[in-house]
């Protein structure tokens, strides 16, 4: 089953506005999000004991899991992570292309 995680393909849709990944679009993305949620819940339970070692360990585990989640999501997001403003052509090249008309200076 592990070989299915190594297959090429996108796991997350890009966000329409802003920077980063959106919702999962493949089962691998959903499994990754479920595993991350379980790690966070486990850390919360460990912190509930009040032991200072458990708090430090849980904080380290949560930070590590978050970094791993972000690295995987960045690699597996369709179109990569970049700023998007909600326009359909955010992935299109900007300015100077064929068919574009520039306004003369002084006109808005």
Residue pairs with C-beta under 8 A, 6 or more apart in sequence:
4 28
5 28
9 26
9 28
9 76
10 25
10 26
10 76
10 77
10 78
11 24
11 25
11 26
11 28
11 29
11 32
11 72
11 73
11 76
11 77
12 21
12 22
12 23
12 24
12 25
12 29
12 73
12 76
12 77
12 78
13 21
13 22
13 23
13 24
13 25
13 77
13 78
14 21
14 22
14 77
14 78
14 79
14 80
14 81
14 84
15 21
15 22
15 84
16 22
16 84
16 86
17 84
17 85
17 86
18 83
18 84
19 81
19 82
19 83
19 84
20 73
20 77
20 81
21 73
21 74
21 76
21 77
21 81
22 77
23 29
24 30
24 32
24 33
25 78
28 76
29 73
29 76
32 69
32 72
32 73
36 65
36 66
36 69
39 61
39 62
39 65
40 62
40 65
42 61
43 58
43 59
43 61
43 62
44 58
46 54
46 55
46 57
46 58
47 54
47 55
47 58
74 80
74 81
79 91
82 90
84 90
95 102
